[in-house]
Amino acid sequence: MMDNWTRKITILGLGLMGGSLGSALVRKGYQVSGWDQEPETVAEAFRIGAINQLPNDFKSAMKDAGVVFVATPVTSIAKVIEECRSVAAPGTIFTDLGSIKEQVIREVQQVLPAGCYFVPGHPMTGSEKHGIAGADPFLFENAAYILIEDPSNPAEVFETVKILAKATGAHVITLTAGEHDRIVAMVSHLPHLVAAILSKTAGMAEEANPGTLALAAGGFRDTTRVAMGSPQLWEDIIRGNRDKILEALALFQNELETMQEILKADDANRLRTFLTQARETRLQIPAKNKGFLTLLHEMVVTIEDRPGTIEEVLRFLSRESINIKDIEILRVREGEGGTLRLALEDSQAVDQAVRVLAAHGFKAWRR
């Protein structure tokens, strides 16, 4: 059901993020227009339902817009907002989807049209896919959507963007720009660089020992998946948050050096301690209440290795109107089966789900 916002929403930049945002908002009943530097992208966005108002040009896309989402690369955000000076009505709210904030805020403050507002934002989601072809109305669902609150803006300005962000299915979290950039350097930007370094290293090994990549299994593919992201996009992000990424890299390098020392000394006890601590940290992520997402209540289900088993689990829970907030395949053993982790809304939902699945012969328990 649509919230009390009836004015038009405009999305500037109809790639993966802009297209996914538009698709989610259209599904919720909002009036969404958009523009992109490629006219065929605008036409495709309208065809697939990422926008439901087809503009003739940039000016008509901006006409009567109450909120404008700028979904361009971070180096273009301020430039795009500056281009709106002649067409943005006073009171227009601008917000962005960029993954760095301090630099973007500094640049936008210099070009923001008179009488308009800016609410910095960053949905913590993405895909290895590119462009409008990768648009997914569920891309934002259950993701953290970071908003930076500016005390100089009227409270209703921030609240308007917050309502629209929540309409995508995301969890809205408020941070300062500095907090945001420091956190994403560690949990987003550093992992991308590590994946890129690992991929590049494996490529060098492939040149020296052909056939190396042919044996790369699921663990390697999962670890390096994010390295498939657009190099141009990530170049801009990494350079824009360079100082905080260097801080994160220094911490990572310290841990690498620690591991080298452990292996050189062949110290089994330190190795086991290191791996145990890493495992315990990783296990905290889904249910950790101090991170981006609120606490989720979890359960685990053991499944057989046969076609349709996961679908059965989901179907049985759906029949009881049990809403699954997150799902993860923890492990799979060919011929034996595997284990699913399900995150639900509350403790009562977990108890109900365990009972439902147990009644259908599944081994399920609270995590």
C-alpha angles and dihedrals in degrees: 000000000000119000122231095287116112102160121103122273119213126199118200109201117033102203126119096305099037092043092049092048091050092047091053094048094045089053088055092054102258124144105244130182127173148180137209134180088247110066091202088059090057090051091049091048089055092046094054095041099253086128127019098197115065111209126206094217144344093282094054090046089057097042113117092355113158096183125026120197113201106208100174131116112291094252090059101046098091092041092053092049090049089054088057093063094098096045107033115100119223110272094034112146117221122196132169139211097216122141095222123057117178095060093042092050092051092050096044093049088063096054107027110133115252114269093016131113135224125209110182113220141176126186106207097223140090147142140231086244121096137213134004090313088071095051111136123184089209097049092103096043112124090354122129111256109198119207125186112216118218112202090208091065120085111259092243091060093060091041092054093055090043091055092050092047091051090049088068090062093254128135110243117221127179120220137157116256091250093050090049096050093046093050097045090048088063103036101032115015098040093049090052091052092046090051090048092049092048092049092048091048091051089049090056089049089051090056091051095039112024112212096042095113092045088068095048104127135194096290093057093044092049093047094050100036094105090056086075090074121114109287092211093051093048093045089061093046095048094047091046093055096032100133096052092042089054088054090052092046091053090056091047092049090053090056091048090052090049090054091049090053091049093051095044089053091042087225106174095184095053090045092053091047092049093050092044092052091048091050093049091051092050092050090057095060103083096047101029111129096197096062132077098290130059119250114290123202111232142202136178128224127194113215136189124246099253134109116275099017095122090046089054092054092051093045095052091050093045091055088060092047091245108160115219111210097184138001130195133178103226098185141347127203114193110237093008106060132236149242132270128201115209124190116203136186101256145353093267091056090053092052091049093047093050090052093047095050093043088054088057094050101264123135104232133161142169115268 
